[in-house]
Amino acid sequence: MEILVRSAQPEDAAAIVAIFNPVIESGKYTVFDSPFTVEAEREYIENLSARGIFHVAVRLADNKIVGFQSMEPFATYTHAFDHVGVIGTYVDLNERRQGIAGQLFAATFEAARQKGYEKLFTFIRADNPAALATYQRQGFEIIGTARRQAKINDCHVDEIMVEKFL
């Protein structure tokens, strides 16, 4: 599949929500538990921090957005973490295992280096082995497990912490 990875634009909000909300509603892949509105997503894109990165993967055959990846600074309350970014990756449930995430990672890693990031960090649900494998293929290493970190539908979920040095 030929993919173009580019920066997200406010007009991408509906396509992003169309990917994100089914992932959220499945209750399986993320700790987000409430669907997003197109307006909220558009506002997020418009107000992305100067050091934030938000990429979309566009399938060239039909110009459809099939995935997205965002990264923000780990913390803004101190400069001690300026080198650390928190990353999240989402691919359309019907388009997985086609190399989309890998292309998003490549673009985000390059943009992150250009913005002065040295390390990326995220949490992955322990019951999502496919996501963990995807991150590990990109060079992320497991650094620990946060037990009972999330509570989804009254069930506790562990989250695996991973990091990658750029």
ChimeraX attribute file (.defattr): number of C-alpha atoms within 10 A of each C-alpha:
attribute: neighborCount
match mode: 1-to-1
recipient: residues
	/A:1	9
	/A:2	12
	/A:3	20
	/A:4	16
	/A:5	23
	/A:6	15
	/A:7	16
	/A:8	21
	/A:9	13
	/A:10	16
	/A:11	13
	/A:12	16
	/A:13	20
	/A:14	17
	/A:15	17
	/A:16	24
	/A:17	20
	/A:18	17
	/A:19	19
	/A:20	21
	/A:21	17
	/A:22	13
	/A:23	20
	/A:24	18
	/A:25	14
	/A:26	11
	/A:27	14
	/A:28	13
	/A:29	18
	/A:30	23
	/A:31	17
	/A:32	16
	/A:33	15
	/A:34	10
	/A:35	14
	/A:36	17
	/A:37	14
	/A:38	18
	/A:39	13
	/A:40	12
	/A:41	19
	/A:42	20
	/A:43	13
	/A:44	13
	/A:45	21
	/A:46	13
	/A:47	11
	/A:48	15
	/A:49	12
	/A:50	9
	/A:51	16
	/A:52	18
	/A:53	23
	/A:54	22
	/A:55	22
	/A:56	29
	/A:57	25
	/A:58	19
	/A:59	17
	/A:60	13
	/A:61	9
	/A:62	7
	/A:63	11
	/A:64	13
	/A:65	23
	/A:66	23
	/A:67	27
	/A:68	27
	/A:69	22
	/A:70	22
	/A:71	25
	/A:72	20
	/A:73	20
	/A:74	19
	/A:75	14
	/A:76	10
	/A:77	8
	/A:78	8
	/A:79	8
	/A:80	10
	/A:81	15
	/A:82	18
	/A:83	18
	/A:84	22
	/A:85	25
	/A:86	17
	/A:87	21
	/A:88	16
	/A:89	20
	/A:90	22
	/A:91	24
	/A:92	18
	/A:93	14
	/A:94	8
	/A:95	11
	/A:96	14
	/A:97	12
	/A:98	11
	/A:99	14
	/A:100	25
	/A:101	22
	/A:102	15
	/A:103	16
	/A:104	25
	/A:105	21
	/A:106	13
	/A:107	19
	/A:108	22
	/A:109	21
	/A:110	12
	/A:111	18
	/A:112	23
	/A:113	13
	/A:114	11
	/A:115	15
	/A:116	14
	/A:117	20
	/A:118	17
	/A:119	20
	/A:120	22
	/A:121	20
	/A:122	20
	/A:123	22
	/A:124	23
	/A:125	21
	/A:126	18
	/A:127	15
	/A:128	14
	/A:129	12
	/A:130	14
	/A:131	18
	/A:132	20
	/A:133	12
	/A:134	16
	/A:135	22
	/A:136	15
	/A:137	11
	/A:138	14
	/A:139	14
	/A:140	21
	/A:141	17
	/A:142	17
	/A:143	10
	/A:144	12
	/A:145	16
	/A:146	15
	/A:147	12
	/A:148	11
	/A:149	15
	/A:150	17
	/A:151	12
	/A:152	14
	/A:153	9
	/A:154	7
	/A:155	9
	/A:156	12
	/A:157	18
	/A:158	18
	/A:159	22
	/A:160	21
	/A:161	19
	/A:162	20
	/A:163	22
	/A:164	19
	/A:165	14
	/A:166	14
